[in-house]
Amino acid sequence: MTDEAEKTMSDLLGADVVDGFLAVVVRYLRTTVGGEPASTTQTIAVALDFQGDVRGPVTWVFPRPIALELVRRLMADPDPDPESAADGATELANILTGRASEALEKHGFHCEIGVPRVHTGALPGGVAVRMITPNGPIDIVLSMSTAEAATLVRSALPGVTAAK
């Protein structure tokens, strides 16, 4: 990536936009997630892709107890099946990403969010943020860029033409 493309990307999807996105995430996590401290450290990673003015994935990593707590609350089930944790994690990621994308819209970025999917393997690069909860840390990795920055990056690569 050229210095010019990096500067343009950081100008367009700057700290104020990322901070706004994350502020919404923190606010909704505080009201959505609760419960007793957990003894397990297993996690579930969920990715959602943005399309439109903002592109790329946002990846969430939730402790299994947090995902199960959401299932408990949504289903009013005091003892949900542990296998339902992935469903809880994808639903929580979908809710949080949808709410937080309102911050992108306020900055004039129009985007669509893809269907959440369980992510396996190494986490993508990007801006990583960790929120500590009584049930373990929640990690979010923002690997997004603006459509304009993506076009600039492609046009800066030798032998690659910019998308129209």
C-alpha positions as a Python dict, from the first residue, in 0.01 Angstrom:
ca = {
    (1, 'M'): (0, 0, 0),
    (2, 'T'): (139, 341, -88),
    (3, 'D'): (175, 618, 170),
    (4, 'E'): (-87, 816, -23),
    (5, 'A'): (-337, 529, -11),
    (6, 'E'): (-274, 474, 362),
    (7, 'K'): (-323, 842, 435),
    (8, 'T'): (-645, 857, 234),
    (9, 'M'): (-780, 544, 403),
    (10, 'S'): (-698, 678, 749),
    (11, 'D'): (-853, 1015, 660),
    (12, 'L'): (-1174, 853, 536),
    (13, 'L'): (-1213, 586, 802),
    (14, 'G'): (-1039, 781, 1073),
    (15, 'A'): (-1016, 747, 1447),
    (16, 'D'): (-1342, 936, 1505),
    (17, 'V'): (-1533, 687, 1287),
    (18, 'V'): (-1370, 383, 1451),
    (19, 'D'): (-1419, 535, 1799),
    (20, 'G'): (-1787, 597, 1723),
    (21, 'F'): (-1829, 238, 1604),
    (22, 'L'): (-1661, 101, 1916),
    (23, 'A'): (-1852, 331, 2154),
    (24, 'V'): (-2179, 182, 2032),
    (25, 'V'): (-2035, -169, 2072),
    (26, 'V'): (-1933, -104, 2433),
    (27, 'R'): (-2269, 54, 2520),
    (28, 'Y'): (-2467, -242, 2382),
    (29, 'L'): (-2236, -503, 2531),
    (30, 'R'): (-2283, -352, 2874),
    (31, 'T'): (-2661, -378, 2846),
    (32, 'T'): (-2671, -715, 2667),
    (33, 'V'): (-2409, -928, 2841),
    (34, 'G'): (-2398, -1026, 3206),
    (35, 'G'): (-2384, -1329, 3427),
    (36, 'E'): (-2144, -1488, 3670),
    (37, 'P'): (-1771, -1523, 3608),
    (38, 'A'): (-1696, -1833, 3405),
    (39, 'S'): (-1441, -2106, 3450),
    (40, 'T'): (-1388, -2178, 3079),
    (41, 'T'): (-1177, -1981, 2834),
    (42, 'Q'): (-1311, -2133, 2514),
    (43, 'T'): (-1403, -1876, 2254),
    (44, 'I'): (-1619, -1850, 1943),
    (45, 'A'): (-1509, -1620, 1658),
    (46, 'V'): (-1770, -1471, 1426),
    (47, 'A'): (-1705, -1261, 1114),
    (48, 'L'): (-1937, -1031, 919),
    (49, 'D'): (-1843, -862, 592),
    (50, 'F'): (-1925, -503, 505),
    (51, 'Q'): (-2005, -401, 148),
    (52, 'G'): (-2065, -53, 10),
    (53, 'D'): (-1871, 256, 114),
    (54, 'V'): (-1701, 45, 382),
    (55, 'R'): (-1567, -298, 287),
    (56, 'G'): (-1410, -587, 466),
    (57, 'P'): (-1476, -798, 771),
    (58, 'V'): (-1537, -721, 1133),
    (59, 'T'): (-1447, -1024, 1346),
    (60, 'W'): (-1575, -1083, 1698),
    (61, 'V'): (-1426, -1327, 1949),
    (62, 'F'): (-1661, -1411, 2236),
    (63, 'P'): (-1606, -1633, 2536),
    (64, 'R'): (-1848, -1926, 2519),
    (65, 'P'): (-2020, -1824, 2849),
    (66, 'I'): (-2116, -1485, 2702),
    (67, 'A'): (-2270, -1652, 2398),
    (68, 'L'): (-2462, -1891, 2622),
    (69, 'E'): (-2581, -1603, 2840),
    (70, 'L'): (-2736, -1440, 2535),
    (71, 'V'): (-2911, -1768, 2450),
    (72, 'R'): (-3039, -1783, 2810),
    (73, 'R'): (-3180, -1433, 2786),
    (74, 'L'): (-3327, -1459, 2435),
    (75, 'M'): (-3483, -1801, 2487),
    (76, 'A'): (-3567, -1757, 2859),
    (77, 'D'): (-3391, -2089, 2911),
    (78, 'P'): (-3195, -2116, 3237),
    (79, 'D'): (-2991, -2413, 3109),
    (80, 'P'): (-2939, -2389, 2730),
    (81, 'D'): (-2769, -2664, 2533),
    (82, 'P'): (-2395, -2583, 2519),
    (83, 'E'): (-2409, -2649, 2143),
    (84, 'S'): (-2629, -2338, 2107),
    (85, 'A'): (-2333, -2112, 2202),
    (86, 'A'): (-2233, -2064, 1836),
    (87, 'D'): (-2589, -1952, 1757),
    (88, 'G'): (-2573, -1706, 2046),
    (89, 'A'): (-2235, -1575, 1931),
    (90, 'T'): (-2351, -1520, 1571),
    (91, 'E'): (-2667, -1345, 1691),
    (92, 'L'): (-2472, -1123, 1930),
    (93, 'A'): (-2221, -1034, 1656),
    (94, 'N'): (-2508, -953, 1420),
    (95, 'I'): (-2683, -731, 1677),
    (96, 'L'): (-2366, -546, 1779),
    (97, 'T'): (-2244, -493, 1423),
    (98, 'G'): (-2586, -370, 1313),
    (99, 'R'): (-2609, -122, 1600),
    (100, 'A'): (-2250, -6, 1562),
    (101, 'S'): (-2288, 43, 1186),
    (102, 'E'): (-2521, 331, 1272),
    (103, 'A'): (-2202, 519, 1370),
    (104, 'L'): (-2068, 462, 1018),
    (105, 'E'): (-2394, 593, 870),
    (106, 'K'): (-2369, 908, 1085),
    (107, 'H'): (-2033, 975, 920),
    (108, 'G'): (-2187, 935, 575),
    (109, 'F'): (-2072, 579, 503),
    (110, 'H'): (-2346, 366, 350),
    (111, 'C'): (-2286, -4, 393),
    (112, 'E'): (-2454, -339, 400),
    (113, 'I'): (-2365, -611, 646),
    (114, 'G'): (-2333, -972, 536),
    (115, 'V'): (-2457, -1279, 716),
    (116, 'P'): (-2257, -1370, 1028),
    (117, 'R'): (-2044, -1682, 1003),
    (118, 'V'): (-1833, -1872, 1250),
    (119, 'H'): (-1469, -1789, 1177),
    (120, 'T'): (-1199, -2052, 1203),
    (121, 'G'): (-825, -2007, 1180),
    (122, 'A'): (-608, -1705, 1246),
    (123, 'L'): (-778, -1372, 1298),
    (124, 'P'): (-739, -1119, 1019),
    (125, 'G'): (-521, -813, 1060),
    (126, 'G'): (-672, -479, 1144),
    (127, 'V'): (-756, -260, 1440),
    (128, 'A'): (-795, -495, 1738),
    (129, 'V'): (-977, -392, 2053),
    (130, 'R'): (-1034, -594, 2371),
    (131, 'M'): (-1314, -539, 2622),
    (132, 'I'): (-1270, -713, 2957),
    (133, 'T'): (-1590, -862, 3105),
    (134, 'P'): (-1657, -1082, 3409),
    (135, 'N'): (-1698, -1377, 3167),
    (136, 'G'): (-1372, -1318, 2985),
    (137, 'P'): (-1244, -1080, 2719),
    (138, 'I'): (-1437, -991, 2406),
    (139, 'D'): (-1214, -910, 2111),
    (140, 'I'): (-1314, -723, 1797),
    (141, 'V'): (-1094, -689, 1490),
    (142, 'L'): (-1191, -421, 1241),
    (143, 'S'): (-1038, -514, 906),
    (144, 'M'): (-1248, -265, 714),
    (145, 'S'): (-1148, 2, 468),
    (146, 'T'): (-1339, 252, 265),
    (147, 'A'): (-1435, 166, -91),
    (148, 'E'): (-1236, 469, -210),
    (149, 'A'): (-925, 354, -23),
    (150, 'A'): (-961, 4, -165),
    (151, 'T'): (-976, 154, -514),
    (152, 'L'): (-663, 361, -442),
    (153, 'V'): (-477, 55, -316),
    (154, 'R'): (-569, -145, -627),
    (155, 'S'): (-467, 142, -854),
    (156, 'A'): (-130, 172, -675),
    (157, 'L'): (-42, -192, -739),
    (158, 'P'): (155, -260, -1056),
    (159, 'G'): (-43, -443, -1321),
    (160, 'V'): (-376, -398, -1141),
    (161, 'T'): (-639, -158, -1267),
    (162, 'A'): (-879, 23, -1039),
    (163, 'A'): (-1237, -98, -1026),
    (164, 'K'): (-1493, 136, -1174),
}
